[in-house]
Structures are given as C-alpha cells and as structure tokens.
Amino acid sequence: MIFKDKTVLITGGSRGIGKSLCLAFAKNGCNIIFTYLRSKTESEKLTKEMKEIGVEVESIKINLKSTKEIEKLYDYIVSKKMKVNFLINNAASGVMKNSLDTTEKHWDWTLDINAKAPWILSKKIAKIMPKNSRIINITSPGSSKVLNNYFSIGVSKAALESLTRYMAVDLAPKGINVNSISASLVETDALKYFPNQEDIKSILERKNPKGKKLTPDDIAEVAVLLCQEKSNMIVGQNIIIDGGANLVLR
Ligand SMILES: NC(=O)c1ccc[n+]([C@@H]2O[C@H](COP(=O)([O-])OP(=O)(O)OC[C@H]3O[C@@H](n4cnc5c(N)ncnc54)[C@H](OP(=O)(O)O)[C@@H]3O)[C@@H](O)[C@H]2O)c1
C-alpha cells in the first residue's frame, strides 16, 4: 500500500494502457480519478473492480478536445476538495494518415487532444498538487521515428515530449516532477485502427533483447516506480520501455 492516502488522476483510464495504470495504482492503495469518453460500460466495470480492491474511485466523462471540458474537470476536482498527487496524461487519439493526406482538421484534432490537453490539464492540476507530486505523459517512439500513417500522432508525441521538458523545469521548484514514458507497440484497441496492419504485425513480432513481449502492465509498473519518492531526482526525462528493442540495429 505504498500510495495509501494518495490520489492519481489518469486520463483515458477506461481501456488499454490506461486501464492497466488504474489497476496498478489501485493495487498499491492509491485512490483513483480516471477519465473516459465513450467506454461507459468498461468504465463502470473497472470502477467496481477497483472499489473491491478497497480504494476510492471517481470516473469522469470528458472530451479532452475541449478546453472548456478540461476546465470543468478541474473545477469539479477543486469543488470536491480532492487533492491530486499524481497526474498521468495517457489518453490519446489521432487520424491515421501520412503527412500528405493529413488535413488541417486532422492535425488540429490530434494535436489538441494529444499535446494541448496534457499541457492545459497539467498547468491547472499543478496548482493543487502538494510537494512530491508527479506528472507523467505517455508518449511513443513515433515522436522521433517514422511509422507509416502515424504522422499527426508522431508530431503530437514530439510536442508532448518537448512540453515534458519545459514543464519539468518550470514545476521542479514547486516539488512536482514531470517525466514521460515512451512505450513501444503494445497490443491494445488503438492498433486496430492502423490501415497498415502488416507493419504493425511485424513490429509486434520483432524480438527485443529481453525476449519478452511488452504488455500494458509493463508500462503501468514504470509509472508506479516514477511516482515513488525514491525517483525524486528524475526530472524531465523520457523513459523508454521496449525491452531494449531500440538498441538493436535492423
Ligand atoms: N498501444 C500502443 O502500442 C502504444 C504505444 C506507445 C504509446 N502509446 C500511448 O499510450 C496511451 C494509451 O494508448 P492505448 O493503446 O491504451 O489507447 P486506447 O486503447 O486507444 O485507449 C485510449 C484511451 O483514451 C481515451 N480517449 C480517446 N480519445 C479521447 C478524447 N478525445 N477525450 C478523452 N479521452 C479520450 C479513450 O477513452 P474511451 O475508450 O472512453 O473513448 C481510452 O480510454 C496513448 O497516449 C498512446 O499514444 C500506446
């Protein structure tokens, strides 16, 4: 129960990596506030599962595309006098197209949800965070490498990694550590939307030096590590979780 009496706010907690994050923090005694957009039934199931673990759970529907909704979420948290020790900007969306077929609308959609929303939410939540707090942004290697049809998401993740560094410097004096976790491909619903399924399959099948397939729980466990006091001097870093895959030239 390392996080007893602490609270984490996780965006996009209803499915995939977000769900693993919720369960990993709940199992460590952390109270959970998680957001979802469409997955109402999954969110209700997850809420029940976490309450049975013995932690307090709030699930909140929000579209992160809207700054007004982010402000409403913040106002709700403040009105309920909830404290937030950890914020994990996990939710993401995006239009799967290459740079030439991507329109301005696609760009705005993806960048607003994946980069602007984490920035605005972090700025707001930082105001009510106590000392020894953490903000973690979930990013991907598509920020610096090219994956077909990942253009707008890759660009948004590059922005997210950069804002991690800027906010880390601005928030470190307030006792808030900001870092990002960059995960290699893991099997979640998100992968089903790639038009180039062959590429995805071959990346998923590629062996990493650990010889083990990456899972959403691997990412969640690193987030748990980063939220412990022992990680106090890790500031503004992008932690790559891929079992060493990026070290091998292919
Ligand atoms: N899967 C991978 O291989 C991989 C690799 C590297 C990094 N990542 C990153 O890890 C994070 C989670 O990925 P995932 O694969 O678990 O994704 P996922 O299964 O597609 O889940 C996405 C989550 O984000 C929420 N969401 C989507 N659009 C939203 C919006 N406009 N407003 C609010 N919430 C919204 C969804 O809520 P609803 O279900 O309620 O709509 C869902 O909870 C993302 O940041 C992703 O970029 C994933």
The ligand as a Tripos MOL2 file, in Angstrom:
@<TRIPOS>MOLECULE
LIG
   48    52     1     0     0
SMALL
NO_CHARGES

@<TRIPOS>ATOM
      1 N1         -0.7950    0.8540  -27.8160 N.am      1 LIG1
      2 C1          0.4500    1.1430  -28.1310 C.2       1 LIG1
      3 O1          1.1460    0.3970  -28.8300 O.2       1 LIG1
      4 C2          1.0930    2.4120  -27.6090 C.ar      1 LIG1
      5 C3          2.4690    2.5630  -27.7630 C.ar      1 LIG1
      6 C4          3.0760    3.7170  -27.2990 C.ar      1 LIG1
      7 C5          2.3320    4.6860  -26.6610 C.ar      1 LIG1
      8 N2          1.0060    4.5240  -26.5330 N.ar      1 LIG1
      9 C6          0.2640    5.6060  -25.8650 C.3       1 LIG1
     10 O2         -0.3430    5.0980  -24.7030 O.3       1 LIG1
     11 C7         -1.5500    5.8100  -24.4330 C.3       1 LIG1
     12 C8         -2.7000    4.8200  -24.3250 C.3       1 LIG1
     13 O3         -2.7720    4.0760  -25.5230 O.3       1 LIG1
     14 P1         -3.7320    2.8240  -25.6900 P.3       1 LIG1
     15 O4         -3.1280    1.9900  -26.7670 O.co2     1 LIG1
     16 O5         -4.0640    2.2360  -24.3820 O.co2     1 LIG1
     17 O6         -5.0200    3.5610  -26.3220 O.3       1 LIG1
     18 P2         -6.5220    3.0780  -26.4480 P.3       1 LIG1
     19 O7         -6.6810    1.6440  -26.0960 O.co2     1 LIG1
     20 O8         -6.9780    3.5380  -27.7890 O.co2     1 LIG1
     21 O9         -7.2610    3.9670  -25.3150 O.3       1 LIG1
     22 C9         -7.3230    5.3450  -25.4810 C.3       1 LIG1
     23 C10        -7.9360    5.9700  -24.2550 C.3       1 LIG1
     24 O10        -8.0320    7.3900  -24.4760 O.3       1 LIG1
     25 C11        -9.3760    7.8040  -24.3230 C.3       1 LIG1
     26 N3         -9.6580    8.8730  -25.2860 N.ar      1 LIG1
     27 C12        -9.5430    8.8300  -26.6470 C.ar      1 LIG1
     28 N4         -9.9030   10.0000  -27.1910 N.ar      1 LIG1
     29 C13       -10.2570   10.8120  -26.1580 C.ar      1 LIG1
     30 C14       -10.7270   12.1500  -26.0780 C.ar      1 LIG1
     31 N5        -10.9430   12.9010  -27.1730 N.pl3     1 LIG1
     32 N6        -11.0080   12.6600  -24.8540 N.ar      1 LIG1
     33 C15       -10.8380   11.9030  -23.7480 C.ar      1 LIG1
     34 N7        -10.3930   10.6440  -23.7450 N.ar      1 LIG1
     35 C16       -10.1100   10.1050  -24.9420 C.ar      1 LIG1
     36 C17       -10.2250    6.5740  -24.5740 C.3       1 LIG1
     37 O11       -11.4690    6.7290  -23.9060 O.3       1 LIG1
     38 P3        -12.8080    5.9250  -24.3900 P.3       1 LIG1
     39 O12       -12.4360    4.4970  -24.5770 O.co2     1 LIG1
     40 O13       -13.7610    6.1010  -23.2560 O.co2     1 LIG1
     41 O14       -13.2740    6.5760  -25.6410 O.co2     1 LIG1
     42 C18        -9.3430    5.4780  -23.9700 C.3       1 LIG1
     43 O15        -9.5290    5.3990  -22.5840 O.3       1 LIG1
     44 C19        -1.7070    6.8090  -25.5750 C.3       1 LIG1
     45 O16        -1.1550    8.0400  -25.2050 O.3       1 LIG1
     46 C20        -0.8780    6.1830  -26.6860 C.3       1 LIG1
     47 O17        -0.4310    7.1280  -27.6250 O.3       1 LIG1
     48 C21         0.3550    3.4070  -26.9740 C.ar      1 LIG1
@<TRIPOS>BOND
     1     1     2 1
     2     2     3 2
     3     2     4 1
     4     4     5 ar
     5     4    48 ar
     6     5     6 ar
     7     6     7 ar
     8     7     8 ar
     9     8     9 1
    10     8    48 ar
    11     9    10 1
    12     9    46 1
    13    10    11 1
    14    11    12 1
    15    11    44 1
    16    12    13 1
    17    13    14 1
    18    14    15 2
    19    14    16 1
    20    14    17 1
    21    17    18 1
    22    18    19 2
    23    18    20 1
    24    18    21 1
    25    21    22 1
    26    22    23 1
    27    23    24 1
    28    23    42 1
    29    24    25 1
    30    25    26 1
    31    25    36 1
    32    26    27 ar
    33    26    35 ar
    34    27    28 ar
    35    28    29 ar
    36    29    30 ar
    37    29    35 ar
    38    30    31 1
    39    30    32 ar
    40    32    33 ar
    41    33    34 ar
    42    34    35 ar
    43    36    37 1
    44    36    42 1
    45    37    38 1
    46    38    39 2
    47    38    40 1
    48    38    41 1
    49    42    43 1
    50    44    45 1
    51    44    46 1
    52    46    47 1
@<TRIPOS>SUBSTRUCTURE
     1 LIG1         1 GROUP 0 **** ****
